[in-house]
Amino acid sequence: MNSKGMHLLLAGLAEREAAAVQMMLQSTWPACRCVLLPRQADFSMPVQDAAAQACTGVVLNLLGLGLLRHSAAAEEKLLAFLAGRSAVLLLHSGDSTWAAAALPTAPGQHLALLTPPCASAVLRQAMVDAGLCPVPGTAAAVLAPAQKAKPVLASSPSPQPKAALAAISSPSPSNYAHMGNGAFEQLERALPALQHCDWMRLLRKSLQAQGRSRFEIGPTSFVLDMRAGWLASALPTSALQKMWQTPHIMDSLRMQALAPDQLQPIAQRDFGPRLAKAQKPLDMVVWEMSREVLKTQPLHLEHDLLLRLRRYPNFTQLSGGTALDMQLATLCATAPRSLRQLLRLFAHAEQEVLRFAAQSVLAGLAVVAPASASGQAALKPLHTTPDVAAKRGFFKAFLSKLF
Protein backbone atom coordinates (compact mmCIF):
# COMPACT_ATOMS: atom_id res chain seq x y z
CA MET A 1 0.00 0.00 0.00
CA ASN A 2 1.52 3.31 -0.99
CA SER A 3 0.45 6.72 0.25
CA LYS A 4 -1.32 7.63 -2.98
CA GLY A 5 -3.77 4.73 -2.52
CA MET A 6 -5.09 5.83 0.88
CA HIS A 7 -8.57 6.97 -0.15
CA LEU A 8 -11.03 5.54 2.37
CA LEU A 9 -14.82 5.56 2.50
CA LEU A 10 -16.42 5.86 5.95
CA ALA A 11 -20.00 4.61 5.79
CA GLY A 12 -22.79 3.83 8.22
CA LEU A 13 -21.01 5.38 11.20
CA ALA A 14 -22.73 7.65 13.68
CA GLU A 15 -21.58 11.24 13.50
CA ARG A 16 -19.30 11.06 16.51
CA GLU A 17 -17.95 7.66 15.45
CA ALA A 18 -17.00 9.04 12.05
CA ALA A 19 -15.34 12.05 13.63
CA ALA A 20 -13.27 9.87 15.97
CA VAL A 21 -12.21 7.45 13.22
CA GLN A 22 -11.30 10.30 10.89
CA MET A 23 -9.29 11.96 13.62
CA MET A 24 -7.37 8.75 14.33
CA LEU A 25 -6.74 8.05 10.65
CA GLN A 26 -5.29 11.44 9.89
CA SER A 27 -3.20 11.51 13.02
CA THR A 28 -1.62 8.16 12.16
CA TRP A 29 -1.68 8.48 8.36
CA PRO A 30 -1.55 12.17 7.35
CA ALA A 31 -1.81 11.14 3.69
CA CYS A 32 -5.20 9.51 4.21
CA ARG A 33 -8.14 11.02 2.35
CA CYS A 34 -11.60 10.24 3.72
CA VAL A 35 -14.99 10.40 2.06
CA LEU A 36 -17.96 10.38 4.43
CA LEU A 37 -21.31 8.74 3.72
CA PRO A 38 -23.43 9.73 6.74
CA ARG A 39 -25.66 7.16 8.39
CA GLN A 40 -29.20 7.41 7.06
CA ALA A 41 -32.06 8.11 9.47
CA ASP A 42 -33.77 4.86 8.44
CA PHE A 43 -30.48 2.85 8.41
CA SER A 44 -30.89 2.23 4.71
CA MET A 45 -28.02 1.55 2.32
CA PRO A 46 -26.70 4.94 1.13
CA VAL A 47 -26.10 5.66 -2.54
CA GLN A 48 -22.44 6.00 -3.44
CA ASP A 49 -21.52 8.94 -5.62
CA ALA A 50 -18.38 9.11 -7.76
CA ALA A 51 -16.17 10.18 -4.84
CA ALA A 52 -17.34 7.24 -2.72
CA GLN A 53 -16.95 4.72 -5.54
CA ALA A 54 -13.41 5.92 -6.21
CA CYS A 55 -12.25 5.02 -2.69
CA THR A 56 -9.88 2.07 -2.51
CA GLY A 57 -10.90 0.90 0.96
CA VAL A 58 -13.92 1.05 3.25
CA VAL A 59 -14.60 1.39 6.98
CA LEU A 60 -18.24 0.71 7.72
CA ASN A 61 -20.60 0.06 10.57
CA LEU A 62 -22.89 -2.80 9.56
CA LEU A 63 -25.66 -1.67 11.91
CA GLY A 64 -25.59 1.78 10.30
CA LEU A 65 -26.24 0.20 6.89
CA GLY A 66 -29.18 -1.87 8.17
CA LEU A 67 -27.10 -5.09 8.15
CA LEU A 68 -27.40 -5.96 11.82
CA ARG A 69 -27.28 -9.74 11.35
CA HIS A 70 -25.90 -11.95 8.63
CA SER A 71 -28.21 -13.44 6.05
CA ALA A 72 -27.86 -14.35 2.41
CA ALA A 73 -29.60 -11.12 1.40
CA ALA A 74 -27.52 -9.01 3.80
CA GLU A 75 -24.32 -10.63 2.52
CA GLU A 76 -25.29 -9.86 -1.06
CA LYS A 77 -25.94 -6.20 -0.20
CA LEU A 78 -22.63 -5.90 1.66
CA LEU A 79 -20.53 -7.44 -1.09
CA ALA A 80 -22.24 -5.30 -3.72
CA PHE A 81 -21.53 -2.18 -1.64
CA LEU A 82 -17.85 -3.13 -1.21
CA ALA A 83 -17.48 -3.99 -4.90
CA GLY A 84 -14.32 -6.00 -4.28
CA ARG A 85 -12.67 -3.42 -2.01
CA SER A 86 -10.96 -4.34 1.24
CA ALA A 87 -12.74 -3.19 4.38
CA VAL A 88 -12.83 -2.96 8.14
CA LEU A 89 -16.30 -4.02 9.27
CA LEU A 90 -17.61 -2.80 12.63
CA LEU A 91 -20.09 -5.31 14.04
CA HIS A 92 -22.89 -4.86 16.55
CA SER A 93 -21.74 -5.85 20.03
CA GLY A 94 -24.58 -8.34 20.45
CA ASP A 95 -24.12 -10.10 17.09
CA SER A 96 -21.95 -13.12 16.26
CA THR A 97 -23.52 -14.08 12.92
CA TRP A 98 -21.17 -12.02 10.74
CA ALA A 99 -18.07 -13.31 12.52
CA ALA A 100 -19.29 -16.88 12.02
CA ALA A 101 -20.07 -16.40 8.33
CA ALA A 102 -17.38 -17.33 5.81
CA LEU A 103 -17.67 -14.27 3.61
CA PRO A 104 -16.39 -14.77 0.07
CA THR A 105 -13.76 -12.30 -1.09
CA ALA A 106 -12.53 -11.14 -4.46
CA PRO A 107 -8.86 -11.55 -5.44
CA GLY A 108 -6.78 -9.16 -3.35
CA GLN A 109 -9.72 -8.25 -1.10
CA HIS A 110 -9.22 -8.44 2.68
CA LEU A 111 -11.85 -8.05 5.40
CA ALA A 112 -11.18 -7.31 9.07
CA LEU A 113 -14.07 -7.63 11.52
CA LEU A 114 -14.16 -5.71 14.81
CA THR A 115 -16.69 -5.48 17.61
CA PRO A 116 -16.86 -2.03 19.28
CA PRO A 117 -15.89 -0.67 21.69
CA CYS A 118 -12.35 -1.08 20.44
CA ALA A 119 -9.18 0.75 21.38
CA SER A 120 -7.44 2.89 18.79
CA ALA A 121 -4.49 0.46 18.64
CA VAL A 122 -6.88 -2.36 17.68
CA LEU A 123 -8.52 -0.25 14.97
CA ARG A 124 -5.14 0.85 13.61
CA GLN A 125 -4.00 -2.76 13.41
CA ALA A 126 -7.21 -3.74 11.64
CA MET A 127 -6.57 -1.01 9.05
CA VAL A 128 -3.14 -2.54 8.40
CA ASP A 129 -4.42 -6.14 8.41
CA ALA A 130 -7.10 -5.29 5.84
CA GLY A 131 -4.50 -3.59 3.64
CA LEU A 132 -6.22 -0.22 3.86
CA CYS A 133 -3.19 1.60 5.27
CA PRO A 134 0.55 0.89 5.57
CA VAL A 135 2.26 0.08 8.83
CA PRO A 136 2.46 3.36 10.83
CA GLY A 137 5.88 4.98 10.76
CA THR A 138 6.92 3.64 7.36
CA ALA A 139 7.79 5.96 4.50
CA ALA A 140 4.54 5.12 2.71
CA ALA A 141 2.52 6.28 5.71
CA VAL A 142 3.64 9.91 5.53
CA LEU A 143 3.41 12.65 2.91
CA ALA A 144 5.23 15.93 2.86
CA PRO A 145 3.01 18.71 4.31
CA ALA A 146 2.36 20.23 0.88
CA GLN A 147 1.03 16.90 -0.35
CA LYS A 148 -1.39 16.05 2.43
CA ALA A 149 -4.69 14.88 1.06
CA LYS A 150 -8.00 16.48 1.95
CA PRO A 151 -11.18 14.67 3.06
CA VAL A 152 -14.48 15.51 1.44
CA LEU A 153 -18.11 14.81 2.15
CA ALA A 154 -19.46 12.34 -0.36
CA SER A 155 -22.50 14.48 -1.01
CA SER A 156 -20.52 17.67 -1.64
CA PRO A 157 -19.08 18.90 -4.95
CA SER A 158 -15.45 18.20 -5.74
CA PRO A 159 -13.34 20.44 -3.52
CA GLN A 160 -11.44 23.34 -5.02
CA PRO A 161 -7.77 23.70 -4.03
CA LYS A 162 -7.34 25.67 -0.82
CA ALA A 163 -4.37 26.67 1.29
CA ALA A 164 -3.44 24.11 3.92
CA LEU A 165 -4.66 24.84 7.42
CA ALA A 166 -2.11 26.39 9.73
CA ALA A 167 -1.78 25.39 13.38
CA ILE A 168 -3.43 27.70 15.88
CA SER A 169 0.00 28.89 16.92
CA SER A 170 0.87 30.13 13.42
CA PRO A 171 -0.51 33.63 12.79
CA SER A 172 -2.52 33.98 9.61
CA PRO A 173 -3.22 37.30 7.91
CA SER A 174 -6.85 36.33 7.29
CA ASN A 175 -7.71 35.07 10.79
CA TYR A 176 -10.02 37.98 11.60
CA ALA A 177 -11.25 39.00 8.15
CA HIS A 178 -14.64 37.40 8.86
CA MET A 179 -15.10 39.34 12.11
CA GLY A 180 -15.67 42.58 10.20
CA ASN A 181 -18.30 40.84 8.07
CA GLY A 182 -20.84 40.43 10.86
CA ALA A 183 -19.58 37.35 12.71
CA PHE A 184 -19.10 39.31 15.94
CA GLU A 185 -22.63 40.73 15.83
CA GLN A 186 -24.15 37.36 14.94
CA LEU A 187 -22.38 35.74 17.88
CA GLU A 188 -23.67 38.40 20.29
CA ARG A 189 -27.18 38.05 18.91
CA ALA A 190 -27.09 34.28 19.36
CA LEU A 191 -25.60 34.54 22.86
CA PRO A 192 -26.98 37.82 24.30
CA ALA A 193 -25.10 37.42 27.59
CA LEU A 194 -21.90 38.24 25.71
CA GLN A 195 -23.13 41.77 25.00
CA HIS A 196 -22.45 42.80 28.61
CA CYS A 197 -19.04 41.14 28.91
CA ASP A 198 -15.98 43.43 29.31
CA TRP A 199 -13.87 41.03 27.28
CA MET A 200 -16.24 41.40 24.35
CA ARG A 201 -16.08 45.19 24.75
CA LEU A 202 -12.30 45.07 24.37
CA LEU A 203 -12.50 42.90 21.26
CA ARG A 204 -15.21 45.13 19.81
CA LYS A 205 -13.07 48.23 20.33
CA SER A 206 -10.13 46.47 18.69
CA LEU A 207 -12.25 45.69 15.65
CA GLN A 208 -13.49 49.27 15.51
CA ALA A 209 -9.83 50.34 15.36
CA GLN A 210 -9.54 48.31 12.12
CA GLY A 211 -7.62 45.57 13.91
CA ARG A 212 -4.42 47.61 14.45
CA SER A 213 -4.06 49.36 17.78
CA ARG A 214 -1.95 50.17 20.79
CA PHE A 215 -3.75 50.06 24.10
CA GLU A 216 -2.96 50.33 27.76
CA ILE A 217 -4.73 48.66 30.66
CA GLY A 218 -3.43 50.16 33.86
CA PRO A 219 0.38 50.31 33.61
CA THR A 220 0.60 47.59 30.94
CA SER A 221 0.84 48.35 27.22
CA PHE A 222 -0.08 46.14 24.27
CA VAL A 223 0.31 46.39 20.51
CA LEU A 224 -2.21 44.46 18.44
CA ASP A 225 -2.34 43.50 14.77
CA MET A 226 -5.42 41.40 14.08
CA ARG A 227 -4.66 41.31 10.37
CA ALA A 228 -1.23 39.75 10.90
CA GLY A 229 -2.47 37.68 13.83
CA TRP A 230 -0.30 38.78 16.76
CA LEU A 231 -0.43 40.57 20.09
CA ALA A 232 2.70 42.03 21.67
CA SER A 233 2.75 42.01 25.46
CA ALA A 234 5.44 41.69 28.12
CA LEU A 235 3.05 39.54 30.16
CA PRO A 236 2.47 35.79 29.62
CA THR A 237 -1.09 34.68 28.93
CA SER A 238 -1.45 33.30 32.45
CA ALA A 239 -0.67 36.78 33.87
CA LEU A 240 -3.16 38.36 31.45
CA GLN A 241 -5.84 36.02 32.74
CA LYS A 242 -5.12 37.05 36.33
CA MET A 243 -5.01 40.74 35.38
CA TRP A 244 -8.44 40.44 33.79
CA GLN A 245 -9.92 39.43 37.13
CA THR A 246 -9.30 42.96 38.43
CA PRO A 247 -12.64 44.69 39.10
CA HIS A 248 -13.53 47.54 36.71
CA ILE A 249 -10.46 46.84 34.62
CA MET A 250 -12.02 48.39 31.52
CA ASP A 251 -12.20 51.73 33.30
CA SER A 252 -8.44 52.06 32.84
CA LEU A 253 -8.45 51.17 29.12
CA ARG A 254 -6.81 53.66 26.78
CA MET A 255 -6.71 52.72 23.08
CA GLN A 256 -5.09 54.30 20.03
CA ALA A 257 -5.90 53.14 16.50
CA LEU A 258 -2.77 52.72 14.36
CA ALA A 259 -2.22 53.22 10.66
CA PRO A 260 -0.32 50.42 8.87
CA ASP A 261 2.88 52.48 8.73
CA GLN A 262 2.69 53.26 12.47
CA LEU A 263 2.43 49.69 13.70
CA GLN A 264 6.03 48.49 13.54
CA PRO A 265 7.65 51.75 14.72
CA ILE A 266 5.40 51.90 17.79
CA ALA A 267 5.88 48.21 18.54
CA GLN A 268 9.66 48.67 18.28
CA ARG A 269 9.47 51.74 20.52
CA ASP A 270 7.48 49.91 23.21
CA PHE A 271 9.33 46.59 23.20
CA GLY A 272 12.67 47.25 21.52
CA PRO A 273 14.82 44.11 21.09
CA ARG A 274 12.23 42.15 23.12
CA LEU A 275 9.56 42.56 20.43
CA ALA A 276 9.97 39.11 18.86
CA LYS A 277 9.69 37.49 22.28
CA ALA A 278 6.74 39.69 23.25
CA GLN A 279 4.73 38.79 20.11
CA LYS A 280 2.21 36.04 20.78
CA PRO A 281 -0.11 34.21 18.36
CA LEU A 282 -3.34 36.17 18.67
CA ASP A 283 -5.65 33.20 18.13
CA MET A 284 -4.00 31.29 20.98
CA VAL A 285 -4.19 34.29 23.35
CA VAL A 286 -7.84 35.00 22.50
CA TRP A 287 -8.81 31.32 22.81
CA GLU A 288 -7.26 30.98 26.26
CA MET A 289 -8.45 34.37 27.49
CA SER A 290 -11.99 33.65 26.25
CA ARG A 291 -11.99 30.25 27.92
CA GLU A 292 -11.01 31.79 31.26
CA VAL A 293 -13.38 34.78 31.04
CA LEU A 294 -16.40 32.75 29.92
CA LYS A 295 -16.02 30.16 32.68
CA THR A 296 -18.06 32.38 34.98
CA GLN A 297 -20.40 33.75 32.30
CA PRO A 298 -23.62 31.69 31.95
CA LEU A 299 -24.59 31.44 28.29
CA HIS A 300 -27.98 30.79 26.70
CA LEU A 301 -28.63 30.26 23.00
CA GLU A 302 -31.24 32.75 21.86
CA HIS A 303 -30.88 32.42 18.07
CA ASP A 304 -29.45 29.38 16.29
CA LEU A 305 -26.25 29.67 14.27
CA LEU A 306 -24.30 27.48 11.88
CA LEU A 307 -20.66 27.08 12.90
CA ARG A 308 -17.83 25.87 10.67
CA LEU A 309 -14.18 25.74 11.63
CA ARG A 310 -11.78 27.55 9.31
CA ARG A 311 -8.81 26.10 11.12
CA TYR A 312 -8.37 23.35 13.67
CA PRO A 313 -7.19 24.25 17.19
CA ASN A 314 -3.80 22.80 18.08
CA PHE A 315 -4.83 21.36 21.43
CA THR A 316 -1.29 20.18 22.11
CA GLN A 317 -0.35 23.85 22.66
CA LEU A 318 -3.49 24.98 24.47
CA SER A 319 -4.06 24.59 28.18
CA GLY A 320 -7.37 23.26 29.39
CA GLY A 321 -8.48 21.55 26.16
CA THR A 322 -10.96 18.75 26.86
CA ALA A 323 -12.05 15.62 25.02
CA LEU A 324 -15.36 17.39 24.35
CA ASP A 325 -13.52 20.33 22.75
CA MET A 326 -11.77 17.88 20.43
CA GLN A 327 -15.01 16.12 19.54
CA LEU A 328 -16.68 19.44 18.77
CA ALA A 329 -13.71 20.64 16.73
CA THR A 330 -13.71 17.50 14.62
CA LEU A 331 -17.45 17.68 14.00
CA CYS A 332 -17.29 21.36 13.02
CA ALA A 333 -14.26 20.81 10.79
CA THR A 334 -16.00 18.20 8.64
CA ALA A 335 -19.19 20.22 7.98
CA PRO A 336 -21.13 23.29 9.18
CA ARG A 337 -23.01 22.47 12.39
CA SER A 338 -26.08 24.04 13.91
CA LEU A 339 -25.53 25.06 17.53
CA ARG A 340 -28.91 23.59 18.42
CA GLN A 341 -27.83 20.35 16.76
CA LEU A 342 -24.65 20.29 18.84
CA LEU A 343 -26.64 20.99 22.00
CA ARG A 344 -28.86 17.99 21.24
CA LEU A 345 -25.81 15.80 20.66
CA PHE A 346 -24.19 16.94 23.89
CA ALA A 347 -27.24 17.71 26.02
CA HIS A 348 -25.25 17.18 29.21
CA ALA A 349 -22.77 19.94 28.36
CA GLU A 350 -24.73 23.02 27.26
CA GLN A 351 -22.28 25.59 28.65
CA GLU A 352 -19.22 23.79 27.29
CA VAL A 353 -20.72 23.64 23.79
CA LEU A 354 -21.64 27.33 23.79
CA ARG A 355 -18.24 28.34 25.18
CA PHE A 356 -16.54 26.32 22.45
CA ALA A 357 -18.58 28.15 19.81
CA ALA A 358 -17.78 31.56 21.28
CA GLN A 359 -14.07 30.78 21.69
CA SER A 360 -13.82 29.49 18.12
CA VAL A 361 -15.39 32.59 16.59
CA LEU A 362 -13.53 35.07 18.79
CA ALA A 363 -10.19 33.36 18.16
CA GLY A 364 -10.75 33.64 14.41
CA LEU A 365 -10.97 29.86 13.94
CA ALA A 366 -14.60 29.66 12.85
CA VAL A 367 -17.15 31.39 10.67
CA VAL A 368 -20.87 31.56 11.35
CA ALA A 369 -24.06 31.99 9.36
CA PRO A 370 -27.77 31.99 10.19
CA ALA A 371 -29.21 28.52 10.66
CA SER A 372 -31.14 28.58 7.37
CA ALA A 373 -30.88 27.14 3.89
CA SER A 374 -29.04 30.24 2.70
CA GLY A 375 -26.69 30.05 5.66
CA GLN A 376 -26.00 26.39 4.97
CA ALA A 377 -25.09 27.20 1.40
CA ALA A 378 -22.79 30.00 2.54
CA LEU A 379 -20.75 27.74 4.81
CA LYS A 380 -19.27 25.09 2.59
CA PRO A 381 -17.71 22.10 4.38
CA LEU A 382 -14.10 22.49 5.38
CA HIS A 383 -12.25 20.14 3.06
CA THR A 384 -8.90 20.21 4.82
CA THR A 385 -8.60 18.38 8.11
CA PRO A 386 -6.02 18.84 10.83
CA ASP A 387 -2.80 16.97 11.17
CA VAL A 388 -3.42 16.31 14.82
CA ALA A 389 -0.25 15.55 16.78
CA ALA A 390 -1.61 13.59 19.72
CA LYS A 391 -0.43 10.67 21.74
CA ARG A 392 -1.83 7.21 21.13
CA GLY A 393 -3.13 7.08 24.67
CA PHE A 394 -5.52 9.93 23.94
CA PHE A 395 -6.99 8.22 20.91
CA LYS A 396 -7.43 4.99 22.81
CA ALA A 397 -9.51 6.82 25.42
CA PHE A 398 -11.23 8.97 22.82
CA LEU A 399 -12.35 6.10 20.60
CA SER A 400 -13.36 4.01 23.58
CA LYS A 401 -15.71 6.78 24.70
CA LEU A 402 -17.27 7.35 21.29
CA PHE A 403 -17.84 3.80 20.06
N, C-alpha and C positions, 0 to 999 in steps of 0.2 A: 504494500500500500504506500503510494507516495503522497506528498502533501496536496498535489493538485486534484487527487481523487476524493478528498474529504468533503463531500457534499451530502449532508444527511437530512432526511425527512423525519420530523417529529410529528407523530399523528396519534390522536386519541387520548392525549394526555390532558389532565386538568391544567388550568392556567398556571397554578403555582408549581405543579410538577414540571411543566414545560420550561418555566423560568429557571428552576433549579438545575435541570438537566443541561439546558443551554449554557448556564453559568459554569457548570463543571466542565463541559466540553471545551469551551473557549478559554478556560484557565489552563487546562491540560494540553489542548491542541489549538494554539492560536490560529492555525490555518483553517480550522474547521468552519465551513459555511452551513448554516442551518436554514431549512425552510419549515415553517410551522403550518400545520393543518389543525386548527382548533377543534376540540371535541364538540360534536353537535349536541344540541339540547336533547334530542331524542335518541342519542347514542347510535345514530345511523352511520353507515359507511360514507365518509366524505368523498367528494369528487376531486380527483387529482388534476391540477392544471399543469401547464408545461413545466413550470419550475419544480413542482413536486415530482413529476415523472422523470425529470432529468437527474434526480438525486441517485447516488450510487449505493446508498445504504439507508436503512430505516430503523428508527427506534419507535416502538408503538406500544400502547397500552391496550390490550385486547378487550378489556371491559369497556373502554372508551369508544371502541368501534362496534359495540354490540355483540362481541364474540366471547361472552362470559365462559361458556363451556364448549368443549370440543364436540363436533358432530361432523358428519360428512359434508353437510351444507356449509357449516362454519369454516371448515378446512378449505373448501373450494373458494370461498370469499377471500380468505386470508392469502392463499397462494396467488390468486388473481391480483390482489392489491399489491403484493410484493413484486410480482412480475419477475421472479428470478433473482431479486436482489437479496443480499445478506441482511440480517436484521437481529436486533435485540428485542425480544418479546417480553413485556411485563405482564405477568399473570395476576389474576385475582387471588388474594391470600387464602381464600377458602376453596380453591379449585385445584384438582390434581389431574383433570382429564387431559389437558394439553401436554403436561409433562409425560403422561403415560402414552400419548399417541406418537407413533413413529411417522413424523411428518416427512413426506418426500421432498427432496431438494433438487434443484437444477444443478448442472455442472458448475462448480466454483461457488455455489451458494452455501452460506453457513448461517445457522440459526443458534442463538444463545437465549435460553429461557431463564428469567429471574422472577422471584416472588417478592414484591415489596412488603415491608420496608427493607431497603438494602443500603448498605454503606457505600460511600462514593468509591472506595477502593474496589468493591465488588463490581459496581457498574463500569468503572474504568476497565477492569479486567475483561468483563463481558464484551466491551467494545473492541478490545484487541482480539479476543477469542473468535468473535464473529467476523473479523477482518475488516471492520468498519474504520478503524484507526490504527496507526502504527504504535509500537511500544513507546510510551512516554519517555522523552529524553533523547530519542534518536534524532538524527538529522532530518528525517522525513517528517517528524512531528512538529517542526518549527519553521515558520517563514520569516523572512526579514520584515520589519515593521511596515515598510511601504507596500508589502505584498499581502498583508493580512486580508482574508476574505471577509465578506460582509453578509450577515444573515438577512433574509427577507421573509415577509409574510407571504404565504402561498397565494393568498387572494389579492395581493397588491400588485401594481404594475412593476415591470422590471425597474430596479433602482438605477438612478442616474449617479455617475461618479460624484463623490463628495469627499471633502478633506477628512482625513482620519481624526478620530476624537483625541483630544489631548487629555492628559491626566488633570485632575482638579488643581494640582499644584503648578501647572504650567499656564501662565497668563495668556489669554487669548484676546486679541483686539476686538472681537465681536461679542464678548461675553455679555455685555449689557446693552447691546443695540436694541433688543426687544423691549427693554424696560421703558424706553421712551415711546414705544408704540402701544401703550395702554396696559401692559402686563401688570404694572404696579397698581393701577386703579382697579383692574379686574380682581386682583388678589384681595384688595381691601374691601371691595364690594362683596366678594364671596365670604370673607371672614371679617365682619365689621369690627370685631374687637381690636383688630390691628390698627384701626384708625386713631386710636387714643394711646398708642404705644410710642414712647420717646424714641426708641430705636428706629421705628418707621419714620418718624419725623426727621431724624438725621439722614436717613437714606433718601427721603423725599427732597430735602434741601440739597443734597449732593447731586441728585438728578437735575434739579432746577438750575444748578450751576453748570449744566452741560457736561457733568461727569469729571471735570477738572477743577480741583479746588485745594486751597490750603485752609485748614481750620484748627482752632485751638479749643480745647476743653480744659478749663482750669489752666495749669501751668504747662500742659503737654500740647505739643504741636504735631500736626499730621499733614502730609501731602498726599493727595488722592488723584489717581488717573484711572477712571472706570473704563475708558476706551482701551487703554493698554493693559488693564487688569492688575494694577498693583496699588498698595497702600504703603507709604513710608512712615514708620513710627519707631521710636527708640524703645518702646515697650513691647514685650512678648504678648501673644494673644491672651495668655492666662492672666496677665496683669491688666489687660484691657477689660476682660470680663469682670475682674474685681472692681476696677474703676467705675464700671457702668452701674454698679450697685449703689453708688453714692446718691443720696436723695437730691432731687432737683438738679441733676447734673446738666440738663439741657439749658438751665438758666445761665451757665457760664460759656455757652457755645458762641464762638465768633468765627464766621466763615467768610472767605474771600474767593470769588470765582476767578479762575486763571485762564488767560488766553494760551493757545498752544505754545507760543514762543516764550511764555513766562514760566512754564512748568519746570523744565530742567534747571534753569538758573536759580529759582527759588528753592527747589529741592536740594541743590548743591549748597546753597547758602545755609539752609537749616541743618543739613546732615553732614556736609563736607565729605571727607574720605569714608565716612561710615554709611554713605547712602546705599551702596549695594547690599550691605548687611541689614540695613533698616527696611529695605523693600520686601514686602511680603505678598504672596499671591492673594489677590483680593477675594477670589471666590472661596478660598480656604478660611480667611479671616471672617468673612460674612457668614459662612455656614456655621462656624463654631460660635460666633457671637450670637447669631440668631437662635441657635440651639439653646444657649444658656439663658438668653433673655426670655424666650418663649416658654421655658419650663414653668414659669409661674403665671403665665397668661392663658386663662381658659379660652379655648377657641370653639366656635360653633359655626357650622356651615350654613350660610343663609341662602346663597345662590350657587348652583352646581357649576363646576368648571371642568374642562378637559385639560389634562396635564400630560406633557410629553417631554422626556429628558432630551436635552441637546447634547449633553455630555454626561459621562458616568462618574459619580464621585469616587475618588480614590480612597476607600475606607482604610487602607493600610496607613495613610498619613493623617487621618482624622481621629481625634479622640472622641470617645463616646458613641461610635457607630454601633448599631445593634443589628441582630439578625433580621429584624423586621425592616430596618432601613434598607438592607441589602435586597430583601424580597421586593420591597416597593420599588427600589431603583431598577431592578431587573424587569419587573412588569412594565414600568413606565418607559423603559428604553426600547422595548419590543414594539409598543404601539401606544397611541394616545389613550389615556384612561380617565374615565369620569371619577371625580372625587366621591360621588355617592356610590359608585360601583366599588371603589376601594374600601369605603366604609362598610359596605355589606360584606366584603370578603374578610375584613379584619374588624368585625363588630366589637371585639373585646378591646380594641386599641384606638378609639376615636381620636384622642388627643395626639397620639403618636403619628397617626396618618396625616392629620391636618398640619402638625408641625413639620413633617417631612415635606409636604407640599409647599408650605411657606418658605422653608429653608431653601428648597430647590430653586424656586423662582427668585428669591432675593439674592442668592449666590450666583445667579446668572446661568444656572445649569438646566433650566427648564423654561418652556414656553407654555402659554395657556390660551384657551379659546373658550367661548361659550359652549355649554353642553348642548349643542344642536347639530343638525345635519350640516349646516354651513361651517360650524366650528370643527366638526369631524373632518371635513374635506380640507380645512386649512392646516390641520396638524397631520401631516403625512407621517407614517411610521418612521422611526429612526432606524436606518438600515445598517449602521455601524454599531457593533457591540463592543463592550469594554474588554480589554486584555487585563483581566482581574488577577493581580498577583496576590494569591491567598494561600495559606497553608492547607495541606490536605486535611488536617484535623477539623478545620472549619467546615469543609465541604461534607465530611462524614456526618457531622452534627446537623448541618443544614439540610442535606438530603434526607436524613433520617426523620427530621421533623416534618418535611413536606410530603413524603410518600406515604 
